[in-house]
Amino acid sequence: MLPSIGQTIQFHIVSQDKQEEEQLYKTRISDIESDQLFIEVPFDERGATKSLYAGDLLKVSYISNVDKVNYFFDAYVRGMLQDNNIRQYIIDKPAKSEISKVQRRSFLRVDAELEVAGRVGSDRFLAVTVDISGGGLSMMTPTKLYENDTIECWLLIQYRNEQIEHVPFQGEIVRIKEEDEGYLLMVRFTNIAESDRQKIVKYCYEKQLELRKK
């Protein structure tokens, strides 16, 4: 099931640029270590080579040489290695549990404390997230709201490199739980630009990476 040396793989790069994210690249695995895969310089369908950068998130797929099944996994680019003018990129080697026969459509959810400004009609409120994914979030607010309310919000995201992004979205409150410190709202995104959703997805993967290092 794991990819092997010489295996051809293809991938998309998770990006805020929709056109870039839709671009498909191909490459081959040149070497394997305990927790890393080494890949050759990738190229697109026109044969143009592509440079990768540490921190790029790749959505990888390949057909197994053993059972001829299409497998999928996610991997971060860790760096580049150049020896005798031969360039290779280093990406994460997936654990067996991280490889799927089905392309993942569900979103990674992580704990997060992010600021949210929102409104319902003309009423405004402030909140702090409890957790978040590309499909929705939970947040605490002192303002009493109601299930099925449609809310318009602005989410503040800060990445590890201190870059700040503001993500607007519309959502539906699917559940409310009253807590001692306020109201816990579970919200499903109903209207969000795909480029903004990818900002959230990127943040979630960064958070997951931080937890793995602890």
WOCOR-V425806 format. One record per pair of residues at least 12 apart in sequence whose C-alpha atoms are under 7 Angstrom apart, sorted by the first residue. I is the first residue (numbers start at 1). GAP is how many residues later the second one is. D is the distance in whole Angstrom. If there is no record, write none. Layout:
i = {I/I}
gap = {GAP/GAP}
d = {D/D}
//
This chain:
i = {1/3/4/5/5/5/5/6/6/6/7/7/8/8/8/8/9/9/9/9/9/9/10/10/10/10/10/10/10/11/11/11/11/11/11/11/12/12/12/12/12/13/13/13/13/14/14/15/16/16/16/17/18/24/25/25/25/26/26/26/27/27/27/27/27/28/35/35/36/36/36/36/37/37/37/37/38/38/38/38/39/39/39/40/40/40/41/41/53/53/54/54/54/55/55/55/56/56/57/57/57/58/58/58/59/59/59/60/60/60/61/70/71/71/71/71/72/72/72/72/72/73/73/73/73/75/75/76/76/77/77/77/78/78/107/107/107/108/108/109/109/109/109/110/110/110/110/110/110/111/111/111/112/112/112/112/113/113/113/114/114/114/114/115/115/115/115/115/116/116/116/116/116/117/117/117/118/118/118/118/119/119/119/120/120/120/125/126/127/127/127/128/128/133/133/133/134/134/134/135/135/136/136/136/137/137/137/138/138/138/138/139/139/139/140/140/140/140/141/141/141/142/142/143/144/147/147/147/147/148/148/148/149/149/150/150/150/151/151/151/152/152/152/153/153/153/154/154/154/154/155/155/159/167/169/169/169/170/170/170/170/171/171/171/171/171/172/172/172/172/173/173/173/173/174/174/174}
gap = {63/61/25/24/25/26/27/22/23/24/21/22/19/20/21/54/17/18/19/51/52/53/14/15/16/17/50/51/52/13/14/15/47/48/49/50/12/13/46/47/48/43/44/45/46/43/44/183/179/182/183/178/177/20/17/18/19/16/17/18/12/13/14/15/16/12/57/58/54/55/56/57/53/54/55/56/50/51/52/53/49/50/51/47/48/49/46/47/24/26/23/24/25/21/22/23/20/21/18/19/20/16/17/18/14/15/16/12/13/14/12/31/28/29/30/31/27/28/29/30/31/21/25/26/27/16/17/15/16/13/14/15/12/13/26/27/28/25/96/22/23/24/95/21/22/23/94/97/98/19/20/21/17/18/19/20/15/16/17/14/15/42/43/12/13/14/40/41/12/37/38/39/40/36/37/38/33/34/35/36/32/33/34/30/31/32/18/15/12/13/14/12/13/67/68/71/63/66/67/53/54/51/52/53/49/50/51/46/47/48/49/45/46/47/42/43/44/45/41/42/43/40/41/40/39/26/27/28/29/24/25/26/23/24/21/22/23/19/20/21/17/18/19/15/16/17/12/13/14/15/12/13/44/29/20/22/23/19/20/21/22/16/17/18/19/20/15/16/17/18/12/13/14/15/12/13/14}
d = {6/7/7/5/6/6/7/6/5/6/5/5/6/4/7/7/6/6/6/7/6/5/7/5/4/6/6/5/6/6/5/7/6/5/4/6/5/6/6/5/7/7/6/5/6/6/6/7/5/6/7/7/7/6/6/5/5/5/6/6/7/6/6/5/7/6/6/5/6/6/5/4/6/5/6/5/6/6/5/6/6/5/6/7/5/7/7/6/7/7/5/5/5/6/5/6/6/5/6/5/6/6/5/6/6/5/7/6/5/6/7/6/7/6/5/7/6/5/6/7/6/7/6/5/6/6/5/6/6/6/4/7/5/5/6/5/6/6/7/7/5/4/7/5/6/7/6/7/7/6/4/7/6/5/5/7/6/5/6/5/5/6/7/6/5/7/6/5/6/7/6/5/6/6/5/7/7/5/4/6/6/5/6/7/5/7/6/6/6/5/5/5/7/7/7/7/6/6/5/6/6/6/4/5/6/5/7/7/5/4/6/6/5/7/6/6/5/6/6/5/7/4/6/7/7/5/6/6/6/6/5/6/6/6/6/5/7/6/5/6/6/5/7/6/5/6/6/5/4/6/5/6/6/6/7/6/5/6/6/5/6/6/5/4/5/7/5/5/7/7/6/6/5/7/6/6/7}
//
